[in-house]
Each structure stands twice: as structure tokens, then as C-alpha cells.
């Protein structure tokens, strides 16, 4: 259970980082 939570948090962290980088890319274009 704890391992699944850690994996879930890691996936959410990666998703948030990727979305932040994408927004920065979009803002630099527009």
C-alpha cells in the first residue's frame, strides 16, 4: 500500500512538472 502511494505521488509529481514546463513553453510562444 505504501509503495503504491509512493508510485502514485511520483507519477503526479512528473505530471505536474511536465504541465508546468508545457505552460512555460506555450507562454514563450504566445
Steps between C-alpha positions, in 0.01 A plus 500: 500500500774746594697413186192561286455840665864589433463399134177702476669809645798458266267481198309810612830685556617415148164606357506834685860570392418416138190722502699789651767465230229484232336819628838676496554384141154620396550836673834547322329440165199728560 
